[in-house]
C-alpha cells in the first residue's frame, strides 16, 4: 500500500513539473535578451580576449648573431663576435598602436554584429505576431464559411435553396481550409526559425498578440523623437576607425626598417701583443630610399578605399534614415485609413441594420463579417510592414543596440535585463 502511495505521489509531482514546463510562457524580453549568447559574437569575443593579453608586443632586441672569422688562415688567429640588432623604436611604437586600433575595430564589429543579431530577433517576433494574427483571421474565416454552408444545407428543401450557390460555397469552404492550413504551417515554420536562434523557444508556450506591444500612436512618437536626434551612428564610427587602422598599418610599413647593429668582438691573439682582446663596433642604417614602398603603396590605397567607404556609408545612413521615416509616415496613413473603415463598418448603419435583420437573413450577416475579415487581413499586413520599417529605422539610427538595451516593442519602452 505504501509503495502504491509513493508511486502515486511521484507520478503527481512529475506530472505537475511537466505541466509547468509545457505552459511556461516565453516573453518577448527573454527572447530578445538571448542575443547576448548569440553564436556570431563568440568569434569577436575570443579575438578581443586574445589581444587583451598583448601578444603583439615586439622585443626591443630583434636578433643576436654569433660570428667568427679566421685572420690570415692562421688557426691561432680565430676571432669571435656577437652582433646585436635592435628593433626599430618607431616600429615598436607603431606596432603597438596598430594592434590597439585593431582591437577597437573588433569591438565595433562586435557591436554591429550584436545589432544585426538583435534586428533578426525583432523581425522574428514581428513575423510571429503577424502569422498568429493571420491564423486567427483564417480560422474565423473558415468558421464563417462553415456557417454559410450550414445555413444553405438547412434550406435544402426550401425554395430559397440554390444548388449553384451551394456548390460555390463548398468550393470556397475547401479554399478557406487550405488557407487556414497554410497559415498554420507558416506559424509553425516561424517557430522553427525562432528555435534556431533560441532553442529554449521550443520548450515554452508563445502567445503573442498585437495587443501586447506598443500602439501605433506610441510608435510614431518614438520615431519622431529619434528622427530629430543628432548623434554619430556606430556604423560611422566603425568606418572612421577603419581609416585609422589603415593609416596605422601604413605607418607600420613605413617604420619597418633595420636601424643598424651593435657588435662585440673577441680577438684572442691580441693578448700576445699586450693589447686588449675586446672591441666594439657600431653601425647605423641610413636608408637612401624606403625598401617597403610597394607595401606602403598598398596600405595607402587601403586608406583611400576606407575613406571612400566612410563617405558612402554616411550618405547611405542619412538617406536610409529619411527614406524609412517617410515610408513609415505613408504606411501609418494607410493603416489609419483601413482602421477607420473597419471601425466604421463595425459601428455604422450597415452593421446595425444587419444585426436587426440577422434572424430573417443570417446569410447577409455572415457574408458581411467575411468581407470585414478581408479588411482585417490588410490591417494586419500593414501593421507588420510598419513594425518591420520601424525596426529598420532603429537600425539606421543605431539606437536599437544602445546600452542599456530597450525593448522597442513594449508600450513603455522597458529596459531589458
C-alpha positions in Angstrom: 0.0 0.0 0.0 2.8 2.4 0.9 4.5 1.6 -2.4 1.4 2.4 -4.3 1.0 5.8 -2.4 4.7 6.7 -3.1 4.2 5.8 -6.8 1.1 8.0 -7.0 2.9 10.9 -5.3 5.9 10.6 -7.6 3.7 10.4 -10.7 1.8 13.5 -9.5 5.0 15.5 -8.9 6.3 14.6 -12.4 3.0 15.5 -14.0 3.0 18.9 -12.3 6.6 19.6 -13.3 5.9 18.5 -16.9 2.8 20.7 -16.9 4.7 23.7 -15.6 7.3 23.3 -18.4 4.6 22.9 -21.0 2.7 26.0 -20.0 5.7 28.2 -19.3 5.4 31.4 -21.3 8.1 32.8 -23.5 8.2 36.6 -23.1 9.5 38.9 -25.9 12.0 40.3 -23.4 13.5 36.9 -22.8 13.7 36.1 -26.5 15.4 39.5 -27.2 17.9 39.0 -24.4 19.0 35.7 -25.9 21.0 37.9 -28.3 23.8 38.1 -25.6 24.6 34.5 -26.2 24.4 34.7 -30.0 27.0 32.4 -31.7 28.1 35.1 -34.1 29.5 37.2 -31.3 31.8 34.4 -29.9 34.5 34.9 -32.6 34.9 38.6 -31.8 35.0 38.0 -28.0 37.7 35.4 -28.4 39.8 37.7 -30.6 39.4 40.6 -28.2 40.4 38.5 -25.2 43.5 37.3 -27.1 44.6 40.8 -27.9 44.0 41.9 -24.3 47.0 39.7 -23.4 49.1 41.9 -25.7 50.8 39.0 -27.6 51.7 41.5 -30.3 54.4 43.3 -28.3 57.8 43.2 -30.1 61.1 42.6 -28.4 63.5 45.6 -28.3 66.2 43.2 -29.5 65.4 41.9 -33.0 68.1 39.3 -33.3 71.5 38.1 -32.0 74.2 36.7 -34.3 77.2 34.7 -33.3 80.1 35.4 -35.7 83.6 34.1 -36.1 86.4 34.6 -38.6 89.9 33.4 -39.2 92.6 36.0 -39.7 95.1 35.1 -42.4 94.0 31.5 -42.3 96.1 31.1 -39.1 94.4 28.7 -36.6 95.8 30.7 -33.8 94.2 33.9 -35.1 90.5 33.0 -34.7 88.1 36.0 -34.0 84.7 35.7 -32.3 81.9 38.2 -32.2 78.3 38.8 -31.1 76.2 41.1 -33.2 73.0 42.6 -31.7 70.4 44.0 -34.0 67.9 46.2 -32.0 64.3 46.7 -33.1 63.4 50.0 -34.7 61.8 52.1 -31.9 59.3 53.7 -34.3 58.3 50.2 -35.4 57.8 49.1 -31.8 55.6 52.1 -31.2 53.6 51.8 -34.5 53.1 48.1 -34.0 51.5 48.7 -30.6 49.3 51.5 -31.9 48.2 49.3 -34.9 47.0 46.4 -32.7 45.3 48.7 -30.2 43.5 50.2 -33.1 42.7 46.7 -34.4 41.1 45.9 -31.1 38.9 49.0 -31.3 37.8 47.9 -34.8 37.0 44.4 -33.5 34.9 45.9 -30.6 32.9 48.0 -33.1 32.5 44.9 -35.4 31.2 43.0 -32.4 28.7 45.8 -31.7 27.5 45.8 -35.3 27.1 42.0 -35.2 25.2 42.4 -31.9 22.9 44.9 -33.7 22.3 42.5 -36.6 21.5 39.7 -34.3 19.1 41.9 -32.3 17.3 43.0 -35.5 16.9 39.4 -36.6 15.2 38.7 -33.3 12.9 41.7 -33.6 11.9 40.6 -37.1 11.2 37.1 -35.9 8.9 38.5 -33.2 7.1 40.7 -35.7 6.6 37.8 -38.1 5.3 35.6 -35.2 2.8 38.4 -34.3 1.7 38.6 -37.9 1.2 34.9 -38.5 -0.6 34.5 -35.2 -3.0 37.2 -36.3 -3.4 35.8 -39.8 -4.1 32.3 -38.4 -6.8 33.7 -36.1 -8.3 35.6 -39.1 -8.2 32.5 -41.3 -9.7 30.4 -38.5 -12.6 32.9 -38.2 -12.9 33.0 -42.0 -13.2 29.2 -42.1 -15.8 29.3 -39.3 -17.9 31.8 -41.3 -17.8 29.8 -44.5 -18.9 26.7 -42.5 -21.7 28.8 -41.1 -22.8 29.8 -44.7 -22.7 26.1 -45.8 -24.7 25.1 -42.7 -27.4 27.8 -43.5 -27.8 26.6 -47.1 -27.9 23.0 -46.0 -30.8 23.9 -43.7 -32.6 25.5 -46.7 -32.0 22.4 -48.9 -35.7 21.5 -49.1 -37.0 25.1 -49.4 -37.5 27.4 -52.4 -34.5 29.5 -51.2 -32.0 26.8 -51.9 -29.8 27.3 -54.9 -27.6 24.4 -56.0 -25.1 26.5 -57.8 -24.6 28.7 -54.7 -24.2 25.6 -52.6 -21.5 24.2 -54.9 -19.7 27.5 -55.0 -19.8 27.7 -51.2 -18.4 24.2 -50.9 -15.5 25.1 -53.1 -14.9 28.3 -51.1 -15.0 26.1 -48.0 -12.2 24.0 -49.4 -10.2 27.1 -50.2 -10.7 28.5 -46.7 -9.5 25.2 -45.2 -6.4 25.3 -47.4 -5.7 28.9 -46.4 -6.0 28.1 -42.7 -3.6 25.1 -43.1 -1.2 27.4 -44.9 -1.4 30.0 -42.1 -0.8 27.2 -39.5 2.2 26.0 -41.5 3.7 29.5 -41.7 3.2 29.9 -37.9 4.9 26.6 -37.2 7.7 27.5 -39.6 8.2 30.8 -37.8 8.5 28.9 -34.5 11.2 26.7 -36.0 13.2 29.8 -37.1 12.9 31.1 -33.5 14.1 27.8 -32.1 17.1 28.1 -34.5 18.3 31.3 -32.7 17.0 30.4 -29.2 16.5 26.7 -28.6 14.5 27.3 -25.4 11.7 28.8 -27.5 10.7 25.3 -28.5 10.1 24.3 -24.8 7.8 27.3 -23.9 4.4 28.5 -25.0 4.3 31.6 -27.2 1.1 33.6 -27.0 2.0 37.0 -28.6 -0.6 39.4 -30.0 -0.5 42.8 -31.5 -2.4 44.0 -28.4 0.7 43.1 -26.3 3.0 45.6 -28.0 3.3 49.4 -28.3 0.4 51.2 -30.0 0.7 52.8 -33.4 0.5 56.3 -31.8 3.3 55.4 -29.4 5.4 54.0 -32.3 5.0 57.2 -34.2 6.0 59.3 -31.2 9.2 57.2 -30.7 10.2 57.6 -34.4 9.6 61.3 -34.5 11.7 61.9 -31.3 14.6 59.8 -32.6 14.5 61.3 -36.0 15.4 64.7 -34.6 18.4 63.4 -32.6 21.8 64.3 -33.9 24.3 61.6 -32.9 27.1 59.7 -34.6 26.0 56.2 -35.5 28.2 53.3 -34.5 28.4 52.3 -38.2 30.0 55.6 -39.0 32.4 55.3 -36.0 33.4 51.9 -37.3 34.2 53.4 -40.7 36.3 56.1 -39.1 38.2 53.5 -37.1 38.9 51.5 -40.3 40.5 54.6 -41.8 42.6 55.0 -38.6 43.6 51.3 -38.8 44.7 51.6 -42.5 46.8 54.7 -41.5 48.4 52.7 -38.6 49.2 49.9 -41.0 50.8 52.4 -43.4 52.9 53.9 -40.6 53.9 50.4 -39.5 55.1 49.5 -43.0 57.0 52.8 -43.2 58.9 52.2 -40.0 59.8 48.6 -40.8 63.5 49.4 -41.4 66.7 48.0 -39.9 68.2 50.8 -37.8 71.7 49.2 -37.5 73.7 47.0 -35.2 76.0 46.8 -32.2 78.8 44.2 -32.3 81.3 43.0 -29.7 84.4 41.2 -30.9 87.0 39.0 -29.2 90.4 38.6 -30.8 92.5 36.3 -28.6 95.8 36.8 -30.5 95.9 40.4 -29.3 96.8 39.3 -25.8 100.2 38.2 -27.2 100.7 41.8 -28.3 99.8 43.2 -24.9 96.6 44.6 -26.3 93.0 44.1 -25.1 91.2 41.3 -27.0 87.8 43.0 -26.8 86.5 45.6 -29.3 83.1 47.1 -30.1 81.7 48.2 -33.4 78.5 50.1 -34.2 76.6 50.5 -37.4 73.7 52.8 -38.2 71.5 52.3 -41.3 70.8 55.4 -43.3 68.2 54.4 -45.9 68.5 56.3 -49.1 65.0 55.0 -50.2 62.5 53.1 -48.2 62.6 49.4 -49.3 58.9 49.0 -48.3 57.4 51.4 -50.9 55.4 48.7 -52.5 53.7 47.7 -49.3 53.3 51.3 -48.3 51.5 52.0 -51.6 49.1 49.1 -50.9 48.3 50.5 -47.5 47.8 54.0 -48.8 45.3 52.6 -51.3 43.5 50.9 -48.4 43.3 54.3 -46.6 41.8 55.9 -49.7 39.3 53.0 -50.0 38.4 53.2 -46.3 37.8 57.0 -46.7 35.5 56.4 -49.7 33.6 53.7 -47.8 33.2 56.1 -44.9 31.7 58.9 -47.1 29.4 56.3 -48.8 28.2 54.9 -45.5 27.5 58.4 -44.2 25.4 59.2 -47.3 23.6 55.9 -47.1 22.7 56.2 -43.4 21.3 59.7 -43.9 19.3 58.6 -47.0 18.0 55.4 -45.3 17.0 57.3 -42.2 15.0 59.8 -44.2 13.5 57.2 -46.6 12.4 54.9 -43.7 10.9 57.8 -41.9 8.9 58.9 -44.9 7.9 55.3 -45.6 6.6 54.9 -42.0 4.5 58.1 -42.4 3.0 56.6 -45.6 2.3 53.2 -44.0 0.8 54.9 -40.9 -1.6 56.9 -43.0 -2.7 53.8 -44.9 -3.1 51.9 -41.7 -5.3 54.6 -40.1 -7.4 54.7 -43.2 -8.0 51.0 -43.1 -8.6 51.0 -39.3 -11.2 53.8 -39.6 -13.0 51.8 -42.3 -13.1 48.8 -40.1 -14.4 50.8 -37.2 -17.0 52.5 -39.4 -18.2 49.1 -40.6 -18.4 47.7 -37.1 -20.3 50.6 -35.7 -22.0 52.1 -38.8 -25.6 52.0 -40.1 -25.0 48.9 -42.2 -23.8 46.9 -39.2 -26.8 48.0 -37.2 -29.2 47.1 -40.0 -27.7 43.6 -40.4 -27.8 43.0 -36.7 -31.5 43.9 -36.8 -32.4 41.5 -39.6 -29.9 38.7 -38.8 -32.7 36.4 -37.8 -34.5 36.8 -41.1 -31.4 36.8 -43.3 -28.4 35.3 -41.4 -26.5 34.8 -44.7 -26.1 38.6 -45.2 -24.5 38.9 -41.8 -22.1 36.1 -42.3 -21.0 37.5 -45.7 -20.6 40.9 -44.2 -18.3 39.5 -41.5 -16.4 37.6 -44.1 -15.7 40.8 -46.1 -14.8 42.5 -42.8 -12.1 39.9 -42.2 -10.5 40.8 -45.6 -10.0 44.3 -44.3 -8.6 43.0 -41.1 -6.1 40.9 -43.1 -4.9 44.0 -44.9 -4.7 45.8 -41.5 -2.5 43.0 -40.1 -0.2 43.1 -43.1 0.1 46.9 -42.8 0.9 46.6 -39.2 3.6 44.1 -40.0 5.1 46.4 -42.6 5.0 49.3 -40.1 6.8 47.3 -37.4 9.5 46.0 -39.8 10.1 49.5 -41.2 10.2 50.8 -37.6 13.0 48.3 -36.7 14.9 49.2 -39.8 14.7 52.9 -38.8 16.1 52.0 -35.3 18.9 50.1 -37.0 19.8 53.0 -39.3 19.9 55.3 -36.3 22.0 52.7 -34.3 19.7 53.3 -31.3 18.5 49.7 -31.2 21.6 48.2 -29.6 22.5 51.1 -27.3 23.1 50.2 -23.7 21.1 49.7 -21.6 19.1 47.6 -24.0 15.5 48.8 -24.5 12.5 46.7 -25.7 11.3 48.9 -28.5 8.2 46.8 -28.9 6.9 47.5 -25.4 4.5 50.3 -24.8 6.7 51.9 -22.1 10.0 51.1 -23.8 11.0 48.8 -20.9 14.7 48.2 -20.2 15.9 44.6 -21.0 17.8 42.9 -18.3 
